[in-house]
Amino acid sequence: MNHLPLISVIVPVYRVEQYLDTCVSSILAQTYDNLEVILVDDGSPDNSGHLCDRWAEKDSRVRVIHQKNAGGGAARNAGLDTAKGELIAFVDSDDYIAPDMYAYLYSLLEQGADIAECDYLVTEEDQAVFDEALPDPQWYSVEEAMACHIADTAFCQLLWNKLYRRETIADIRLPVGTRIDDEFFTYQVLGNAQRLARTSRKCYAYRQQPGSVMHQKNPVKKLEGLRAKKQRLEYLKEKLPELVDAAKLELMLSCIYGMQTVARDMKGPGKQDAVREIRD
């Protein structure tokens, strides 16, 4: 398959020694084998960095970046900056993927998509059962996809259930130093696409674990999410003004929910600052 475009799979790595081998094995076992796997060791204090180096020794498609801890956004940016592929994908290092995920998503890019998205399943195990059926994909214009993104029904902020053309990402990078980063990134990449495809087929296993960032109840994350949505609103005023009203309504509802979260979970001097930020 080496005549096919190279896919750069970017994997930020931090404190995942228990899960990393399952993750990397699933990527290297893809039926689409023209891959480079970029493991970005983000200053992990456990044995994860050593495991990354072991994988690079075993398979020439694996490259490793070691850096001081700077967060997921910085790790993914490092991967993007060094990626050689015409196509880009992300996998979180405690997750894993179906054997034909990239072959299937690439078939949608071959039909004209700039971004192809699959569905995912939530699991606590290493042996998730992936879908085998091939449902007809749904096709979207950028306006339709962005409307779904705003409504959180498809093309959500998730990075890892998509395959992207490199030129669609272009020079867009993730913010550094935030507790979330995908919400600042995804809407901009969607806005660069012309045609998008989505399949309901579940090809990605999202591992549920108590310590993951996604499951931490943190009002600061809610505030960062609101900042991302405010930035998205300004972006849409220039790029897709017909979606501004929908984005304003979604932001207003998010502010109401954010205010409830701050009132319930925040204490100390930062609480009043958070309230002022939401009101603004």
C-alpha positions as CSV (number, residue, x, y, z in Angstrom):
1,M,0.0,0.0,0.0
2,N,3.0,2.3,0.0
3,H,1.8,4.1,-3.1
4,L,-0.9,5.5,-1.0
5,P,-0.4,8.9,0.8
6,L,1.5,8.8,4.1
7,I,-0.7,9.2,7.2
8,S,1.1,10.9,10.1
9,V,-0.5,9.7,13.4
10,I,0.3,12.0,16.3
11,V,0.1,10.5,19.8
12,P,0.8,12.8,22.8
13,V,2.1,10.6,25.6
14,Y,1.9,11.4,29.3
15,R,1.6,8.9,32.2
16,V,0.1,6.1,30.2
17,E,2.5,3.2,30.7
18,Q,-0.5,0.9,31.5
19,Y,-2.2,1.6,28.1
20,L,0.5,2.7,25.6
21,D,1.3,-0.7,24.2
22,T,-2.3,-1.3,23.4
23,C,-2.6,2.1,21.7
24,V,0.5,1.8,19.6
25,S,-0.1,-1.8,18.6
26,S,-3.5,-0.9,17.3
27,I,-2.1,1.8,15.1
28,L,0.8,-0.3,13.7
29,A,-1.7,-3.1,13.0
30,Q,-3.7,-1.0,10.6
31,T,-4.5,-2.5,7.2
32,Y,-3.5,0.9,5.8
33,D,0.2,0.5,6.6
34,N,1.8,3.6,5.0
35,L,2.0,5.3,8.3
36,E,4.4,7.3,10.5
37,V,3.5,7.2,14.2
38,I,4.8,10.2,16.1
39,L,5.0,9.6,19.8
40,V,5.4,12.8,21.7
41,D,6.7,12.1,25.2
42,D,5.5,15.2,27.1
43,G,7.9,14.8,30.0
44,S,6.1,11.8,31.3
45,P,7.3,11.0,34.8
46,D,6.5,7.2,34.5
47,N,8.0,4.6,32.2
48,S,6.1,5.9,29.1
49,G,9.1,7.6,27.5
50,H,11.1,4.4,27.7
51,L,8.2,2.5,26.1
52,C,8.1,5.0,23.3
53,D,11.8,4.4,22.5
54,R,11.2,0.6,22.6
55,W,8.5,1.0,19.9
56,A,10.8,3.1,17.8
57,E,13.4,0.3,18.0
58,K,10.9,-2.3,17.0
59,D,9.2,-0.5,14.1
60,S,10.8,2.0,11.7
61,R,7.5,3.7,11.2
62,V,7.7,5.0,14.8
63,R,9.4,8.3,15.6
64,V,9.7,9.7,19.1
65,I,9.9,13.2,20.4
66,H,10.9,13.8,24.0
67,Q,10.1,17.2,25.4
68,K,9.6,18.9,28.8
69,N,6.1,18.7,30.1
70,A,4.0,21.4,28.4
71,G,0.6,19.9,28.0
72,G,-1.4,18.1,25.3
73,G,-1.6,21.2,23.0
74,A,2.2,21.6,22.9
75,A,2.7,17.9,22.4
76,R,0.3,17.8,19.4
77,N,1.8,20.9,18.0
78,A,5.3,19.3,18.1
79,G,3.9,16.4,16.2
80,L,2.2,18.6,13.6
81,D,5.5,20.5,13.1
82,T,7.5,17.4,12.4
83,A,4.8,15.4,10.5
84,K,5.7,14.3,7.0
85,G,2.4,12.9,5.9
86,E,-0.1,14.3,3.4
87,L,-2.8,13.2,5.8
88,I,-3.0,13.8,9.6
89,A,-4.6,11.8,12.4
90,F,-4.5,12.0,16.2
91,V,-4.9,9.2,18.7
92,D,-4.9,9.7,22.5
93,S,-2.4,7.4,24.1
94,D,-4.8,5.6,26.4
95,D,-7.2,4.8,23.5
96,Y,-7.0,2.4,20.5
97,I,-8.5,2.0,17.1
98,A,-10.1,-0.6,14.8
99,P,-7.7,-2.4,12.4
100,D,-9.2,-0.8,9.3
101,M,-10.1,2.7,10.7
102,Y,-7.6,4.6,8.5
103,A,-8.3,2.5,5.4
104,Y,-12.0,3.2,5.8
105,L,-11.6,6.9,6.5
106,Y,-9.1,7.3,3.6
107,S,-11.7,5.7,1.2
108,L,-14.0,8.7,2.1
109,L,-11.2,11.2,1.4
110,E,-10.7,9.4,-2.0
111,Q,-14.3,10.3,-2.7
112,G,-13.6,14.0,-2.2
113,A,-13.7,14.7,1.6
114,D,-11.2,17.0,3.2
115,I,-12.1,15.6,6.6
116,A,-13.6,12.2,7.3
117,E,-15.1,11.4,10.8
118,C,-16.1,8.1,12.3
119,D,-18.1,7.4,15.4
120,Y,-16.5,6.0,18.6
121,L,-17.3,3.7,21.5
122,V,-16.6,4.2,25.2
123,T,-14.8,1.3,27.0
124,E,-12.8,0.4,30.0
125,E,-11.3,-2.7,28.4
126,D,-8.6,-3.6,25.9
127,Q,-10.9,-5.7,23.7
128,A,-13.7,-3.5,22.4
129,V,-15.8,-4.9,19.7
130,F,-15.8,-2.6,16.7
131,D,-18.5,-2.3,14.0
132,E,-18.0,-4.3,10.9
133,A,-20.9,-3.1,8.9
134,L,-20.3,-0.3,6.4
135,P,-23.1,2.2,6.6
136,D,-23.5,4.8,3.9
137,P,-21.6,7.9,4.8
138,Q,-23.2,11.3,5.1
139,W,-21.8,14.2,3.2
140,Y,-21.6,17.8,4.4
141,S,-20.8,21.2,3.1
142,V,-18.7,23.3,5.5
143,E,-21.8,25.2,6.5
144,E,-23.7,22.0,7.3
145,A,-20.7,20.6,9.2
146,M,-20.2,23.8,11.2
147,A,-23.9,23.9,12.1
148,C,-23.6,20.3,13.5
149,H,-20.4,21.3,15.3
150,I,-22.2,24.2,17.0
151,A,-25.1,21.9,17.9
152,D,-22.7,19.2,19.1
153,T,-24.4,16.6,17.0
154,A,-21.5,15.8,14.6
155,F,-18.0,17.1,13.9
156,C,-17.6,17.8,17.6
157,Q,-14.4,19.2,19.0
158,L,-12.9,15.7,19.3
159,L,-9.6,15.5,17.5
160,W,-9.1,11.8,17.3
161,N,-12.1,10.4,15.4
162,K,-11.1,12.1,12.2
163,L,-8.7,11.9,9.3
164,Y,-7.6,15.3,7.9
165,R,-5.9,16.4,4.7
166,R,-2.8,18.2,5.7
167,E,-3.7,21.4,3.8
168,T,-7.0,21.6,5.7
169,I,-5.1,21.9,9.0
170,A,-2.5,24.1,7.3
171,D,-0.8,26.3,9.9
172,I,-3.5,26.0,12.5
173,R,-2.1,25.0,15.9
174,L,-3.5,24.1,19.3
175,P,-3.3,26.6,22.2
176,V,-0.6,25.8,24.8
177,G,-1.1,26.0,28.5
178,T,-4.9,25.3,28.6
179,R,-6.7,22.4,30.2
180,I,-8.6,21.9,26.9
181,D,-7.1,22.5,23.5
182,D,-9.3,20.9,20.9
183,E,-12.2,23.4,21.3
184,F,-9.9,26.2,20.1
185,F,-8.7,24.1,17.2
186,T,-11.5,22.1,15.6
187,Y,-13.8,24.9,14.4
188,Q,-10.9,26.5,12.6
189,V,-10.0,23.3,10.8
190,L,-13.6,22.6,9.9
191,G,-13.7,26.1,8.4
192,N,-10.9,25.3,6.0
193,A,-12.7,22.3,4.6
194,Q,-14.9,22.3,1.5
195,R,-16.5,18.9,1.7
196,L,-16.7,16.6,4.8
197,A,-17.9,13.0,5.3
198,R,-19.1,11.3,8.4
199,T,-19.8,7.6,9.1
200,S,-21.8,6.2,12.0
201,R,-19.4,3.2,12.1
202,K,-17.6,3.0,15.4
203,C,-13.9,2.7,14.7
204,Y,-12.3,4.4,17.7
205,A,-12.2,3.1,21.3
206,Y,-12.3,5.9,23.8
207,R,-11.1,4.6,27.1
208,Q,-12.9,5.8,30.2
209,Q,-10.6,6.2,33.2
210,P,-11.2,8.3,36.3
211,G,-8.0,10.3,36.1
212,S,-8.4,11.5,32.5
213,V,-8.7,15.2,31.7
214,M,-12.1,14.7,30.2
215,H,-13.6,13.4,33.4
216,Q,-12.2,15.9,35.9
217,K,-14.9,18.2,37.2
218,N,-13.1,21.6,36.9
219,P,-14.9,24.9,36.5
220,V,-11.7,26.4,35.0
221,K,-12.1,24.0,32.1
222,K,-15.7,25.4,31.7
223,L,-14.3,28.9,31.5
224,E,-11.8,27.9,28.9
225,G,-14.6,26.2,26.9
226,L,-16.5,29.5,27.0
227,R,-13.5,31.4,25.8
228,A,-13.2,29.0,22.9
229,K,-16.8,29.5,22.0
230,K,-16.4,33.3,22.2
231,Q,-13.5,33.0,19.8
232,R,-15.6,30.8,17.5
233,L,-18.3,33.4,17.5
234,E,-15.9,36.1,16.3
235,Y,-14.5,33.6,13.7
236,L,-18.0,32.9,12.3
237,K,-18.8,36.6,12.0
238,E,-16.1,36.7,9.3
239,K,-16.2,33.2,7.9
240,L,-19.9,32.0,8.1
241,P,-22.1,34.8,9.2
242,E,-25.3,32.8,8.5
243,L,-24.4,30.7,11.6
244,V,-23.8,33.6,14.0
245,D,-27.3,33.4,15.5
246,A,-27.0,29.7,16.3
247,A,-23.5,30.2,17.8
248,K,-24.8,33.1,19.9
249,L,-27.6,30.9,21.3
250,E,-25.3,28.1,22.1
251,L,-22.9,30.4,23.8
252,M,-25.7,31.9,25.9
253,L,-26.8,28.5,27.1
254,S,-23.2,27.5,27.8
255,C,-22.8,30.7,29.9
256,I,-25.8,29.8,31.9
257,Y,-24.5,26.3,32.6
258,G,-21.0,27.8,33.3
259,M,-22.4,30.2,35.8
260,Q,-24.1,27.3,37.6
261,T,-20.9,25.3,37.6
262,V,-18.8,28.2,39.0
263,A,-21.4,28.9,41.7
264,R,-21.4,25.3,42.8
265,D,-17.8,24.3,42.5
266,M,-15.5,27.3,42.8
267,K,-14.4,29.0,46.0
268,G,-12.0,31.8,46.9
269,P,-11.0,35.0,45.1
270,G,-11.1,33.4,41.7
271,K,-14.8,32.8,41.9
272,Q,-15.7,36.5,41.4
273,D,-13.3,36.8,38.5
274,A,-14.9,33.8,36.9
275,V,-18.4,35.3,37.4
276,R,-17.3,38.6,35.8
277,E,-15.7,36.8,32.8
278,I,-18.9,34.9,32.2
279,R,-21.0,38.0,32.4
280,D,-18.8,39.8,29.9
